[in-house]
Amino acid sequence: MRGVIEVTDPKSDTTRVPTAEPPLFQKLGLDIDAMPVLDPQAEQSLAQLTGLPSAERGAALRVELPAELRQHDWQRTHTPAEAFSLRNDSTYNDLLDAQIWDVVALAWRSATTDAILARGAQLFTRDCVACHGKQGRGDGPAGRDLPGMQKMMPEAKRGPADLTNLRRMAGLSNAHLQGKLLRGGMGTGMPEFGSLYTADEQRAVMKLHEQSKP
Protein backbone atom coordinates (compact mmCIF):
# COMPACT_ATOMS: atom_id res chain seq x y z
CA MET A 1 0.00 0.00 0.00
CA ARG A 2 1.28 3.46 -0.89
CA GLY A 3 0.46 6.71 0.83
CA VAL A 4 1.52 10.33 0.91
CA ILE A 5 3.25 11.86 3.92
CA GLU A 6 2.80 15.60 4.20
CA VAL A 7 5.13 17.48 6.53
CA THR A 8 4.14 20.94 7.75
CA ASP A 9 5.66 23.35 10.25
CA PRO A 10 3.05 24.16 12.92
CA LYS A 11 4.94 27.35 13.77
CA SER A 12 4.83 28.66 10.25
CA ASP A 13 2.29 31.30 9.29
CA THR A 14 2.80 30.63 5.62
CA THR A 15 -0.36 29.78 3.78
CA ARG A 16 -0.52 26.08 3.20
CA VAL A 17 0.24 25.03 -0.38
CA PRO A 18 -2.66 23.01 -1.80
CA THR A 19 -1.95 19.32 -2.18
CA ALA A 20 -1.51 18.28 -5.79
CA GLU A 21 -4.52 16.63 -7.35
CA PRO A 22 -4.11 12.84 -7.42
CA PRO A 23 -3.62 11.21 -10.82
CA LEU A 24 -6.59 9.70 -12.58
CA PHE A 25 -5.69 6.08 -11.85
CA GLN A 26 -5.86 6.81 -8.12
CA LYS A 27 -9.16 8.62 -8.46
CA LEU A 28 -10.58 5.60 -10.26
CA GLY A 29 -9.12 3.17 -7.73
CA LEU A 30 -7.30 1.19 -10.41
CA ASP A 31 -4.96 -1.60 -9.39
CA ILE A 32 -2.30 -0.99 -12.01
CA ASP A 33 -0.35 -4.06 -10.90
CA ALA A 34 -3.20 -6.47 -11.68
CA MET A 35 -3.50 -8.20 -15.03
CA PRO A 36 -6.53 -6.96 -16.97
CA VAL A 37 -9.64 -9.15 -16.95
CA LEU A 38 -11.52 -9.04 -20.22
CA ASP A 39 -15.14 -9.66 -21.00
CA PRO A 40 -15.36 -13.26 -22.33
CA GLN A 41 -16.86 -12.06 -25.61
CA ALA A 42 -13.96 -9.66 -26.25
CA GLU A 43 -11.34 -12.20 -25.14
CA GLN A 44 -12.70 -14.91 -27.41
CA SER A 45 -12.85 -12.50 -30.32
CA LEU A 46 -9.24 -11.39 -29.81
CA ALA A 47 -8.11 -15.01 -29.72
CA GLN A 48 -9.61 -15.55 -33.17
CA LEU A 49 -7.94 -12.56 -34.84
CA THR A 50 -5.45 -13.50 -37.52
CA GLY A 51 -3.82 -10.08 -37.74
CA LEU A 52 -3.52 -6.75 -35.99
CA PRO A 53 -6.51 -4.38 -36.00
CA SER A 54 -6.13 -1.48 -38.39
CA ALA A 55 -7.38 2.08 -38.03
CA GLU A 56 -6.94 2.49 -41.80
CA ARG A 57 -9.25 -0.44 -42.48
CA GLY A 58 -11.64 0.96 -39.89
CA ALA A 59 -11.78 4.27 -41.76
CA ALA A 60 -12.41 2.44 -45.04
CA LEU A 61 -15.56 0.91 -43.56
CA ARG A 62 -17.10 4.41 -43.44
CA VAL A 63 -19.23 3.74 -40.40
CA GLU A 64 -20.05 6.43 -37.88
CA LEU A 65 -18.29 6.05 -34.56
CA PRO A 66 -20.59 5.91 -31.52
CA ALA A 67 -20.74 9.20 -29.62
CA GLU A 68 -18.79 7.91 -26.62
CA LEU A 69 -15.92 6.69 -28.81
CA ARG A 70 -15.54 10.21 -30.15
CA GLN A 71 -15.05 11.59 -26.64
CA HIS A 72 -11.46 11.69 -25.46
CA ASP A 73 -12.54 11.65 -21.81
CA TRP A 74 -14.34 8.36 -22.40
CA GLN A 75 -11.17 6.81 -23.77
CA ARG A 76 -9.22 7.98 -20.74
CA THR A 77 -11.31 5.85 -18.41
CA HIS A 78 -12.38 2.95 -20.66
CA THR A 79 -10.54 0.20 -22.47
CA PRO A 80 -10.65 -0.99 -26.09
CA ALA A 81 -12.14 -4.25 -24.79
CA GLU A 82 -15.02 -2.25 -23.32
CA ALA A 83 -15.43 -0.44 -26.63
CA PHE A 84 -15.84 -3.83 -28.32
CA SER A 85 -19.28 -3.91 -26.70
CA LEU A 86 -20.52 -2.11 -29.81
CA ARG A 87 -20.48 -5.64 -31.23
CA ASN A 88 -23.90 -5.89 -29.54
CA ASP A 89 -25.22 -2.73 -31.20
CA SER A 90 -27.57 -3.58 -34.04
CA THR A 91 -26.07 -0.70 -36.04
CA TYR A 92 -22.98 -2.83 -36.61
CA ASN A 93 -24.66 -6.19 -37.28
CA ASP A 94 -23.18 -6.33 -40.77
CA LEU A 95 -19.59 -6.10 -39.50
CA LEU A 96 -17.38 -9.06 -38.68
CA ASP A 97 -15.64 -9.17 -35.31
CA ALA A 98 -12.32 -8.26 -36.95
CA GLN A 99 -13.97 -5.21 -38.48
CA ILE A 100 -15.35 -4.17 -35.09
CA TRP A 101 -11.79 -4.19 -33.78
CA ASP A 102 -10.75 -2.08 -36.79
CA VAL A 103 -13.43 0.46 -35.82
CA VAL A 104 -12.13 0.46 -32.24
CA ALA A 105 -8.59 1.01 -33.56
CA LEU A 106 -9.89 3.92 -35.63
CA ALA A 107 -11.46 5.50 -32.56
CA TRP A 108 -8.20 5.43 -30.62
CA ARG A 109 -6.15 6.61 -33.62
CA SER A 110 -8.56 9.49 -34.22
CA ALA A 111 -7.85 10.80 -30.72
CA THR A 112 -4.24 11.70 -31.51
CA THR A 113 -2.04 13.31 -34.17
CA ASP A 114 1.02 12.31 -36.16
CA ALA A 115 3.10 14.88 -34.26
CA ILE A 116 2.14 13.44 -30.87
CA LEU A 117 2.93 9.91 -32.06
CA ALA A 118 6.29 11.05 -33.42
CA ARG A 119 7.18 12.59 -30.05
CA GLY A 120 6.08 9.42 -28.30
CA ALA A 121 8.31 7.38 -30.60
CA GLN A 122 11.29 9.60 -29.74
CA LEU A 123 10.73 9.13 -26.03
CA PHE A 124 10.18 5.39 -26.43
CA THR A 125 13.47 5.06 -28.34
CA ARG A 126 15.32 7.07 -25.73
CA ASP A 127 13.84 5.62 -22.55
CA CYS A 128 12.01 2.36 -23.23
CA VAL A 129 13.64 0.39 -26.04
CA ALA A 130 16.49 -0.90 -23.88
CA CYS A 131 14.02 -2.95 -21.83
CA HIS A 132 10.86 -3.26 -23.93
CA GLY A 133 12.68 -3.78 -27.23
CA LYS A 134 12.43 -1.93 -30.54
CA GLN A 135 9.06 -3.44 -31.37
CA GLY A 136 7.79 -3.29 -27.77
CA ARG A 137 7.77 -7.07 -27.38
CA GLY A 138 9.50 -6.99 -23.99
CA ASP A 139 12.73 -8.42 -25.39
CA GLY A 140 15.18 -5.55 -24.90
CA PRO A 141 18.66 -6.59 -23.66
CA ALA A 142 18.50 -4.48 -20.48
CA GLY A 143 15.22 -6.06 -19.40
CA ARG A 144 16.05 -9.75 -19.71
CA ASP A 145 16.92 -10.22 -16.05
CA LEU A 146 14.17 -8.05 -14.62
CA PRO A 147 11.52 -9.88 -12.56
CA GLY A 148 8.55 -8.36 -14.34
CA MET A 149 5.25 -9.53 -12.89
CA GLN A 150 6.61 -12.94 -11.91
CA LYS A 151 7.00 -12.08 -8.23
CA MET A 152 3.28 -11.35 -7.97
CA MET A 153 2.17 -13.85 -10.59
CA PRO A 154 4.45 -16.90 -10.77
CA GLU A 155 2.87 -17.95 -14.08
CA ALA A 156 3.92 -14.68 -15.75
CA LYS A 157 7.09 -14.51 -17.79
CA ARG A 158 10.11 -12.64 -16.48
CA GLY A 159 11.08 -9.35 -18.03
CA PRO A 160 9.21 -6.26 -19.23
CA ALA A 161 5.64 -6.29 -20.49
CA ASP A 162 5.01 -7.23 -24.10
CA LEU A 163 3.30 -4.11 -25.46
CA THR A 164 2.25 -6.00 -28.59
CA ASN A 165 0.14 -8.46 -26.60
CA LEU A 166 -3.37 -7.59 -27.78
CA ARG A 167 -5.12 -9.32 -24.91
CA ARG A 168 -3.14 -7.30 -22.38
CA MET A 169 -3.29 -3.97 -24.17
CA ALA A 170 -7.01 -4.27 -24.97
CA GLY A 171 -7.71 -4.35 -21.24
CA LEU A 172 -5.79 -1.18 -20.38
CA SER A 173 -7.25 2.31 -20.28
CA ASN A 174 -5.31 5.56 -20.68
CA ALA A 175 -5.55 6.04 -16.93
CA HIS A 176 -3.86 2.67 -16.36
CA LEU A 177 -1.03 3.47 -18.78
CA GLN A 178 -0.48 6.85 -17.18
CA GLY A 179 -0.34 5.21 -13.77
CA LYS A 180 2.43 2.91 -14.94
CA LEU A 181 4.41 5.87 -16.26
CA LEU A 182 3.90 7.97 -13.16
CA ARG A 183 4.54 5.31 -10.56
CA GLY A 184 6.52 2.63 -12.34
CA GLY A 185 6.03 -1.06 -11.65
CA MET A 186 6.47 -1.98 -8.01
CA GLY A 187 8.89 -4.90 -7.84
CA THR A 188 8.95 -5.35 -11.61
CA GLY A 189 12.08 -3.35 -12.35
CA MET A 190 10.26 -0.63 -14.27
CA PRO A 191 11.29 2.85 -13.09
CA GLU A 192 8.90 5.74 -12.58
CA PHE A 193 8.79 8.54 -15.12
CA GLY A 194 6.45 10.85 -13.25
CA SER A 195 9.34 13.05 -12.15
CA LEU A 196 10.96 13.00 -15.61
CA TYR A 197 8.13 13.56 -18.06
CA THR A 198 5.99 16.61 -18.56
CA ALA A 199 2.25 16.13 -18.94
CA ASP A 200 2.63 16.43 -22.73
CA GLU A 201 5.40 13.83 -22.77
CA GLN A 202 3.27 11.45 -20.72
CA ARG A 203 0.46 11.92 -23.20
CA ALA A 204 2.76 11.29 -26.16
CA VAL A 205 4.08 8.00 -24.77
CA MET A 206 0.59 6.86 -23.81
CA LYS A 207 -0.72 7.65 -27.29
CA LEU A 208 2.13 5.66 -28.83
CA HIS A 209 1.34 2.67 -26.61
CA GLU A 210 -2.33 3.01 -27.50
CA GLN A 211 -1.48 2.20 -31.09
CA SER A 212 -0.41 -1.25 -29.84
CA LYS A 213 -3.99 -1.74 -28.72
CA PRO A 214 -6.72 -3.01 -30.99
Contacts in CASP RR format, 6 or more apart in sequence:
PFRMAT RR
TARGET T0000
AUTHOR 0000-0000-0000
METHOD contacts of the structure
MODEL  1
MRGVIEVTDPKSDTTRVPTAEPPLFQKLGLDIDAMPVLDPQAEQSLAQLT
GLPSAERGAALRVELPAELRQHDWQRTHTPAEAFSLRNDSTYNDLLDAQI
WDVVALAWRSATTDAILARGAQLFTRDCVACHGKQGRGDGPAGRDLPGMQ
KMMPEAKRGPADLTNLRRMAGLSNAHLQGKLLRGGMGTGMPEFGSLYTAD
EQRAVMKLHEQSKP
2 183 0 8 1.000
4 19 0 8 1.000
6 19 0 8 1.000
8 16 0 8 1.000
23 175 0 8 1.000
23 178 0 8 1.000
23 179 0 8 1.000
23 182 0 8 1.000
24 76 0 8 1.000
24 77 0 8 1.000
24 174 0 8 1.000
24 175 0 8 1.000
24 178 0 8 1.000
24 179 0 8 1.000
25 32 0 8 1.000
25 175 0 8 1.000
25 176 0 8 1.000
25 178 0 8 1.000
25 179 0 8 1.000
25 182 0 8 1.000
28 77 0 8 1.000
28 175 0 8 1.000
30 173 0 8 1.000
30 175 0 8 1.000
30 176 0 8 1.000
30 179 0 8 1.000
32 176 0 8 1.000
32 179 0 8 1.000
32 180 0 8 1.000
32 183 0 8 1.000
32 185 0 8 1.000
33 149 0 8 1.000
33 152 0 8 1.000
33 185 0 8 1.000
33 186 0 8 1.000
35 149 0 8 1.000
35 153 0 8 1.000
35 156 0 8 1.000
35 168 0 8 1.000
36 79 0 8 1.000
36 81 0 8 1.000
36 167 0 8 1.000
36 168 0 8 1.000
36 170 0 8 1.000
36 171 0 8 1.000
36 172 0 8 1.000
36 176 0 8 1.000
38 46 0 8 1.000
38 81 0 8 1.000
38 167 0 8 1.000
38 170 0 8 1.000
38 171 0 8 1.000
39 81 0 8 1.000
39 82 0 8 1.000
39 84 0 8 1.000
39 85 0 8 1.000
41 84 0 8 1.000
41 87 0 8 1.000
42 81 0 8 1.000
42 82 0 8 1.000
42 84 0 8 1.000
42 85 0 8 1.000
42 170 0 8 1.000
43 81 0 8 1.000
43 167 0 8 1.000
45 84 0 8 1.000
45 87 0 8 1.000
45 97 0 8 1.000
45 100 0 8 1.000
45 101 0 8 1.000
46 81 0 8 1.000
46 101 0 8 1.000
46 166 0 8 1.000
46 167 0 8 1.000
46 170 0 8 1.000
46 214 0 8 1.000
47 167 0 8 1.000
48 97 0 8 1.000
49 97 0 8 1.000
49 98 0 8 1.000
49 101 0 8 1.000
49 166 0 8 1.000
50 98 0 8 1.000
51 98 0 8 1.000
52 166 0 8 1.000
52 214 0 8 1.000
53 98 0 8 1.000
53 101 0 8 1.000
53 102 0 8 1.000
53 104 0 8 1.000
53 105 0 8 1.000
53 166 0 8 1.000
53 214 0 8 1.000
54 102 0 8 1.000
54 105 0 8 1.000
55 102 0 8 1.000
55 105 0 8 1.000
55 106 0 8 1.000
55 108 0 8 1.000
55 109 0 8 1.000
55 110 0 8 1.000
57 99 0 8 1.000
57 102 0 8 1.000
57 105 0 8 1.000
58 99 0 8 1.000
58 102 0 8 1.000
58 103 0 8 1.000
58 105 0 8 1.000
58 106 0 8 1.000
59 106 0 8 1.000
61 95 0 8 1.000
61 99 0 8 1.000
61 102 0 8 1.000
61 103 0 8 1.000
63 91 0 8 1.000
63 92 0 8 1.000
63 95 0 8 1.000
63 103 0 8 1.000
65 103 0 8 1.000
65 106 0 8 1.000
65 107 0 8 1.000
65 110 0 8 1.000
66 86 0 8 1.000
66 89 0 8 1.000
68 74 0 8 1.000
68 78 0 8 1.000
69 75 0 8 1.000
69 83 0 8 1.000
69 86 0 8 1.000
69 104 0 8 1.000
69 107 0 8 1.000
70 107 0 8 1.000
70 110 0 8 1.000
72 111 0 8 1.000
75 107 0 8 1.000
75 108 0 8 1.000
75 111 0 8 1.000
75 173 0 8 1.000
75 174 0 8 1.000
76 173 0 8 1.000
76 174 0 8 1.000
76 175 0 8 1.000
77 173 0 8 1.000
77 174 0 8 1.000
77 175 0 8 1.000
78 173 0 8 1.000
79 170 0 8 1.000
79 171 0 8 1.000
79 172 0 8 1.000
79 173 0 8 1.000
79 176 0 8 1.000
80 101 0 8 1.000
80 104 0 8 1.000
80 105 0 8 1.000
80 108 0 8 1.000
80 169 0 8 1.000
80 170 0 8 1.000
80 171 0 8 1.000
80 213 0 8 1.000
80 214 0 8 1.000
81 170 0 8 1.000
81 171 0 8 1.000
81 214 0 8 1.000
82 171 0 8 1.000
83 104 0 8 1.000
83 107 0 8 1.000
84 100 0 8 1.000
84 101 0 8 1.000
84 104 0 8 1.000
84 170 0 8 1.000
84 214 0 8 1.000
86 92 0 8 1.000
86 100 0 8 1.000
86 103 0 8 1.000
86 104 0 8 1.000
87 97 0 8 1.000
87 100 0 8 1.000
92 100 0 8 1.000
92 103 0 8 1.000
95 103 0 8 1.000
101 214 0 8 1.000
104 214 0 8 1.000
105 213 0 8 1.000
105 214 0 8 1.000
108 210 0 8 1.000
108 211 0 8 1.000
108 213 0 8 1.000
109 211 0 8 1.000
111 207 0 8 1.000
111 210 0 8 1.000
112 207 0 8 1.000
112 210 0 8 1.000
116 203 0 8 1.000
116 204 0 8 1.000
116 207 0 8 1.000
117 204 0 8 1.000
117 207 0 8 1.000
117 208 0 8 1.000
117 211 0 8 1.000
119 200 0 8 1.000
119 201 0 8 1.000
119 204 0 8 1.000
120 201 0 8 1.000
120 204 0 8 1.000
120 205 0 8 1.000
120 207 0 8 1.000
120 208 0 8 1.000
121 208 0 8 1.000
123 197 0 8 1.000
123 201 0 8 1.000
123 204 0 8 1.000
123 205 0 8 1.000
123 208 0 8 1.000
124 132 0 8 1.000
124 205 0 8 1.000
124 208 0 8 1.000
127 193 0 8 1.000
127 196 0 8 1.000
128 136 0 8 1.000
128 205 0 8 1.000
129 136 0 8 1.000
129 140 0 8 1.000
130 140 0 8 1.000
130 141 0 8 1.000
130 142 0 8 1.000
130 143 0 8 1.000
131 138 0 8 1.000
131 140 0 8 1.000
131 142 0 8 1.000
131 143 0 8 1.000
131 146 0 8 1.000
131 159 0 8 1.000
131 160 0 8 1.000
131 190 0 8 1.000
132 138 0 8 1.000
132 140 0 8 1.000
132 160 0 8 1.000
132 161 0 8 1.000
132 163 0 8 1.000
133 139 0 8 1.000
133 140 0 8 1.000
133 160 0 8 1.000
134 140 0 8 1.000
135 164 0 8 1.000
136 162 0 8 1.000
136 163 0 8 1.000
136 164 0 8 1.000
136 212 0 8 1.000
137 162 0 8 1.000
137 163 0 8 1.000
137 164 0 8 1.000
138 159 0 8 1.000
138 160 0 8 1.000
138 161 0 8 1.000
138 162 0 8 1.000
138 163 0 8 1.000
140 160 0 8 1.000
143 159 0 8 1.000
143 160 0 8 1.000
144 158 0 8 1.000
144 159 0 8 1.000
145 158 0 8 1.000
145 159 0 8 1.000
146 158 0 8 1.000
146 159 0 8 1.000
146 160 0 8 1.000
146 188 0 8 1.000
146 189 0 8 1.000
146 190 0 8 1.000
147 158 0 8 1.000
147 159 0 8 1.000
147 187 0 8 1.000
147 188 0 8 1.000
147 189 0 8 1.000
148 156 0 8 1.000
148 157 0 8 1.000
148 158 0 8 1.000
148 159 0 8 1.000
148 160 0 8 1.000
148 161 0 8 1.000
148 187 0 8 1.000
148 188 0 8 1.000
148 189 0 8 1.000
148 190 0 8 1.000
149 156 0 8 1.000
149 161 0 8 1.000
149 188 0 8 1.000
150 156 0 8 1.000
150 157 0 8 1.000
150 158 0 8 1.000
150 159 0 8 1.000
151 187 0 8 1.000
151 188 0 8 1.000
159 188 0 8 1.000
160 188 0 8 1.000
160 190 0 8 1.000
161 168 0 8 1.000
162 168 0 8 1.000
163 169 0 8 1.000
163 209 0 8 1.000
163 212 0 8 1.000
164 212 0 8 1.000
166 213 0 8 1.000
166 214 0 8 1.000
169 209 0 8 1.000
169 212 0 8 1.000
169 213 0 8 1.000
169 214 0 8 1.000
170 213 0 8 1.000
170 214 0 8 1.000
171 213 0 8 1.000
172 213 0 8 1.000
174 206 0 8 1.000
174 210 0 8 1.000
177 206 0 8 1.000
177 209 0 8 1.000
177 210 0 8 1.000
178 202 0 8 1.000
178 206 0 8 1.000
180 190 0 8 1.000
181 192 0 8 1.000
181 193 0 8 1.000
181 194 0 8 1.000
181 197 0 8 1.000
181 202 0 8 1.000
181 205 0 8 1.000
181 206 0 8 1.000
182 192 0 8 1.000
182 193 0 8 1.000
182 194 0 8 1.000
182 202 0 8 1.000
183 192 0 8 1.000
183 194 0 8 1.000
184 190 0 8 1.000
184 191 0 8 1.000
184 192 0 8 1.000
184 193 0 8 1.000
185 192 0 8 1.000
193 202 0 8 1.000
193 205 0 8 1.000
194 202 0 8 1.000
197 205 0 8 1.000
END
